[in-house]
């Protein structure tokens, strides 16, 4: 079998409001946990307590994700400040008219 090789160059990764997206998702996971918490007895009776713990784990991992993307964003900004010729990878660059 021949090794697969790409026929064209990969597109640039999409950049957007990553920190805000991760914070929003983390808040959503914690809200889902808090909404389900009063129904713990029902979940326990039906063998569905994993739903609560999944939401709590999602919130905890979201906190880790917030820490990670904030560090990444700060590193990208530091690198852009050190190299003035490099263009920052944001989508807010004005287009030529």
C-alpha positions as CSV (number, residue, x, y, z in Angstrom):
1,X,0.0,0.0,0.0
2,X,1.2,3.5,-0.8
3,X,1.6,6.0,1.9
4,X,-1.1,8.7,1.8
5,X,0.3,12.1,1.0
6,X,-1.8,15.3,1.0
7,X,-2.4,16.8,-2.4
8,X,-2.7,20.4,-1.1
9,X,-1.5,22.5,1.8
10,X,-3.6,22.4,5.0
11,X,-5.6,25.5,5.7
12,X,-4.7,27.8,8.5
13,X,-6.3,27.0,11.9
14,X,-9.3,29.1,12.8
15,X,-8.8,31.6,15.6
16,X,-11.7,33.2,17.5
17,X,-12.7,34.1,21.0
18,X,-11.3,30.9,22.4
19,X,-11.2,32.1,26.1
20,X,-14.8,33.3,26.0
21,X,-15.9,30.0,24.4
22,X,-14.2,27.9,27.0
23,X,-15.6,30.0,29.8
24,X,-19.1,29.7,28.4
25,X,-18.8,26.0,28.1
26,X,-17.5,25.7,31.6
27,X,-20.3,27.8,33.0
28,X,-22.8,25.6,31.1
29,X,-21.4,22.4,32.6
30,X,-21.6,23.8,36.1
31,X,-25.1,25.0,35.5
32,X,-26.2,21.6,34.3
33,X,-24.7,20.1,37.4
34,X,-26.5,22.5,39.7
35,X,-29.8,22.1,37.9
36,X,-29.6,18.3,38.2
37,X,-28.5,18.2,41.8
38,X,-31.9,18.6,43.4
39,X,-33.0,15.4,41.5
40,X,-30.2,13.3,42.8
41,X,-32.6,10.8,44.4
42,X,-34.3,10.2,41.0
43,X,-31.0,9.8,39.3
44,X,-29.9,7.3,42.0
45,X,-33.1,5.3,41.7
46,X,-32.7,4.9,38.0
47,X,-29.0,4.3,37.9
48,X,-28.2,7.6,36.2
49,X,-26.0,9.4,38.8
50,X,-23.3,9.4,36.2
51,X,-25.1,12.3,34.5
52,X,-24.4,14.5,37.5
53,X,-20.8,13.4,37.8
54,X,-20.3,13.9,34.0
55,X,-21.4,17.5,34.4
56,X,-19.2,18.1,37.4
57,X,-16.2,16.5,35.5
58,X,-17.0,18.7,32.5
59,X,-16.9,21.8,34.7
60,X,-13.7,20.8,36.3
61,X,-12.0,20.1,33.0
62,X,-13.4,23.4,31.7
63,X,-11.5,25.2,34.5
64,X,-8.4,23.4,33.4
65,X,-9.2,24.5,29.8
66,X,-9.7,28.1,30.9
67,X,-6.2,28.1,32.5
68,X,-4.7,26.5,29.4
69,X,-6.2,28.8,26.8
70,X,-5.4,32.0,28.9
71,X,-1.8,30.9,29.1
72,X,-1.8,30.1,25.3
73,X,-3.3,33.5,24.5
74,X,-0.8,35.3,26.6
75,X,2.1,33.4,25.0
76,X,0.8,34.2,21.5
77,X,0.6,37.9,22.4
78,X,4.1,37.8,23.9
79,X,5.5,36.2,20.8
80,X,3.7,38.8,18.6
81,X,5.2,41.7,20.7
82,X,8.7,40.3,20.4
83,X,8.5,39.9,16.6
84,X,7.0,43.1,15.2
85,X,7.1,41.7,11.6
86,X,4.8,38.8,12.4
87,X,1.1,39.3,12.0
88,X,-1.0,38.1,15.0
89,X,-3.3,35.2,14.2
90,X,-6.5,37.1,14.9
91,X,-9.5,37.4,12.6
92,X,-9.8,41.1,13.3
93,X,-7.1,42.2,10.7
94,X,-8.6,44.8,8.3
95,X,-8.9,43.7,4.7
96,X,-7.4,45.7,1.9
97,X,-9.9,47.9,0.1
